[in-house]
Amino acid sequence: MNLRTRPIATVEDVSSIRQIAQGALLAADAIGRVPTPLDDVGEALRLNTPQALFDLADMPAGILATARRLAGRLLGALDVRERTIYLDRSQHPARQRFNHGHELGHDALPWHRAAYFGDDRHTLNPDTADLLEAEANTFSAETLFQVDRFTEEANGYRLGLEVPLGLAERWEVSRHAAMRRYVETSPRSCALLLIGRYPVAIGAGRAVRVLESFESTAFRRRFGIARQRLPAVLDVIRYGVAADALAALGGELAQPVAAGRLPLDGSLGVEAVFEYEVTSNTYSAFALIFERPRIQSLRRMRTLWTPGTSQG
């Protein structure tokens, strides 16, 4: 079967990758060491210290053909025979760490070892349809977030964007990745809306476009997919979340996070008014939506982060 046409990894595949990531973390004595020491994980896999990508003349012959094909777009590569990972050091540090974990995955996952890999912005997208790349992305995420450890720490705080934003800096992951992980692994009912950077015209007014949504299992069971319960385009007059998203993208919020209320479509027979919190990484806006519990039994995270520094 052509690897490019194989299906996305099943739940069983993801479980296997999580187990392999856990094994690599244990071998590196990395559990509980935050941020995850990726060099130690590589050493446990018997890989050399990662090297920086320079020009094609510096690339090993084994991956030169791939590097030439991806010239100008190469973010990371694994030379299996030389036991060396090559990384584009011009990327943001959080992005470099994801790329590093991705290449570690190509080596750690036994069925990936028969080929050389060169990765660009398409193959490193967490939603890529290529199975091998998606599996390496999964390994990277499980390694960076230490399987369940990030989630366990995050769940010790009151639900809110302060938690993933605060933890992202300590764990040295992108804010986008931290927010998504926070929501998708949460035992609580919550969802994350990804809102496009550019406003949409509606008559004489403005609106924003909901590009994607990510949900916790508890949210999906009760409400389904968040973006399907909302219009694809949210006008700023009717939806406060849209106005706050535009303000966040324009750097016009008085605080790094804005809050309000968001009604969901009741067509599925479940009426709900959600709380929302909005922030932006300058490239997109993100809205966490959730039902506020009647009793707040957990402490609130008050970790400070630097809102003016884009971290992806």
N, C-alpha and C positions, 0 to 999 in steps of 0.2 A: 504494500500500500504506500502511495505517495505520502510522505510525512506532512506535506502542506495541506492534504485533504483529510487528515485524521481528525476525529472529533476532539472537543475540549475535554480535559481530564474529568473523570467522574469523581463522585464523592469518595469512592474507594481509592482512587489514584491520589487525591489530595491527602487522605489519611495516611497513605504510604509515604508521601513526601514529608508530611509532618513528623512521622516517625524517624525518617532519615535525618531531617534537620535536628531533631532532638538528640539523636545519636552523635551527630557532628558537634553539637554544643557541649554535650557531656564529655566527648573525647578531648575537647579544647578547654575543659574546665571553665566554660563561659557562662553557665547558668547563674544568673544573679549579678553578673558584671555588666553594668550599664554605662555607656553604650556597648553593644555587643562587640567584642574584640575580633573583628573579621580576620585580621592577620593571624591570630591564634587558631581560628577555625581552619584557615588555609594551611597552617603548619600541621594541624592534626590530620589534614587530608594529604599531607606530604607534598604540598605545593611550595614553590619558592616565593620570596617576597614579591608582591606585585610591582610591575614596572610601568613607567609612564609611556604613553603613546607619543611618538614624535612624527617623523616623516616615514614614508613607505620604505625607504632604504634601510631603516632600522628594524623592520619587521622580520621575524623568522620566516624561512622559506615555506614552512608548513601552512602558514595562514596568510601569505602574501597575496595569493589570488583573491581571497575573500576581502582583504584589506583594500586591494585595488578596486574591486567592485563597489565597495562602500566608501571610497575615498571622500573625505570631507564630512562623512556621517558616522564614522566608526567611533563608538563610545566605549567598547570593551571587547576583548578577545581572549580566548583560552588556547594556549599551545599545549596540547595534551602531552606530546613527546618531551617537550622541554620543561613541563610541569610549571608553567609560568602564566600568570594572568597579566594582561596589558589593559590599562585604564586611561581614559582621557581625563587628565588632571585639570583641564580648563572648566569642567563642569562644577556646579555648586557641590560642596562637600556632601550634602545629603543625597544628591543624585549619584555622586561617585560611589557612595556606600551601597546604594541600591544596585548599581551596575556591578560592583564588586561581589555582592551576594549572589547576583544572577550568574556570574561566571563560576563562582564556587558551586552553584547548583549543577551546572553542566558537568562538573567533575564528580560531585558527590552522588548524583543519581546514576546508578550503574548502567542504565540503558542509554546514557548520553555519551559515554566515553569513546565511542568508535569513530567520532568525527571531530574536526576542528570547527570552532564556532567564532563568528564575528558578528557583533550585534550593533544595530543602529537604533534610531529613535522609534522606528516602527516595531521592530521585534522586541524592544524593551518596554513597550506599552503594556501595562498590566492587563489590558483587555484584548491583547492580540489573539488572533484565531489560530496561530501556529501552535500546535500542541507542545513541542519541545520547548519553545520559548515561554509559553504560559507555565509550563512545569518549572522552568528555571526561575521565573518570576515568583511563583508560589514558594519555592525554596528560599529565595531571597527574603521575602516577607516573613516567613516563619522563623528564619534565622535572626533577622533584625529585631523582630518583636518577641523573640525567644518563646515561640509557640504560644503558650497561654499567660506568660508572666506579665506582659504589658497590659493585657486585659484584666488580670487580677489586680494589678496596681490601680488601673483606671477606675475599676468598679468600687474602689474604696472611697470614692468621692461622689458628691452630689452631681447628678447629670447636668452637663453643660459644656459649652465649647471651651471654657477655661481649662478643662481637663486635657483634651488632646493637644491643645495649643501649648499648654505648659509642659506636658510630657515630651512633645516633639523635640524640644531643644536638648533635653537631658538624654533622650534616646538617640539623638542625632539622626532623625528621620525627617522627611518633608512633612509639613503641616497637612498637606493634602492626604498623604498616606496615613498619618496619625488619625485624622478625622475619620477617614474611611474605615480603618481598622477598628476604631473606637465604636462606631455604629454597628458594623457588621458582626462584631463579636459580643455585643452587649446583650445581657439577659433581659434588659428593659425594652419597652416599646418606644423606638425612636427611628428616625430616618434622616438622611443627609441629602439635600438638594444641591446639585451642581448647576450654577447659574452662569450663563454666558456673559462675556465681558462687555459686549457691545449692545447698546439699547436698541429697541425695535420701535418704529413709529406706529402708533394707533390713532388715526385721525390727526388731531392736533396735539395728542398726548404722547407719552413715552411708556415703554414696557420693557420687560426683560424676558429672556427665553430660558426655560428649564431644560437643560441639556440631558441630564441624567439624574437618577436617584439611587441611593443605596439604603437598604433597610436592615434592621435587626430581624431575627427570626420571629420574635414576639410581635413586631409591627406587621410583618407580612401575613402572619396567621390571622390577624384581626382586620387589617385594613387593605391588604394587598400591596401593590406597587405604588409608591407615593406619587410618582410623576403622572400616573394614570388617574389619580384622584384630583388632579389640578389641571387647569388649562395649560397648554404648552407655552403660551405667552401670558405673562402676568402684568396687568397694567398698574401703574404706580398710584392711581387714584383709588382703586378698589383694594389693592393688596399692599399693606404696609411693608411686607417682606420685600416686595419689588422696589419700593422707594429706598428702603434701607440698603438693599443690595447695590443699587446704583450709587448711593452715597458712599458705601464702603469701597467700591471700585474706583471712585473718584477721590478717595482719601479725605472725604468730608465728614466722617463720623467723629463725634466728640470723644468717643471711647473706641477701643479696638473691636468691641462686640456690641451690636445693637440688638434689642429684644422687643417682642411684641406678640400678637396673637394671630393665628392663621386658621380659618375654617377649611375643612376638607369637604369635598363633594360627598353627599349622603346617598348616592345612587346605589351603593351596595347594601343599604339598609342600616348602616352604622354612621350616625351623625357624631361629629367630634370637632371640638375646637382645640387646636394645639397651640402650645407656646412655641415661639421660634427664637433662635439666636443666629445672627448673621455676622460673618466676617469675610475678609478677602485677602488673597495673596497677590493681588494686582493683576493676575492673569484671569482669575475667575472669582466669583463670589460663592460662598457656601452657607447654606441655611440648615441648621440642626432643628428638627421639629420633633416635639415630644409632648406627651400628656404629663403635666406637672402632678406629682403625687400629692395626696392630701396631707401626708405627714412627711416632713423632711428629716430623716433620721441620720443621714450621712453628712459629714463635714464638707464644706465648700473649698475647692482648690483656689488659692489666691496666688499661685505662681505667676510671676511677671515674665513676659516675653517681649521681644522687640518688634512692635507692629510694623515699623517702617522698613524692616529688612525682609525682602521676599525670600521665602524658603521653599517655594513650590507647594 
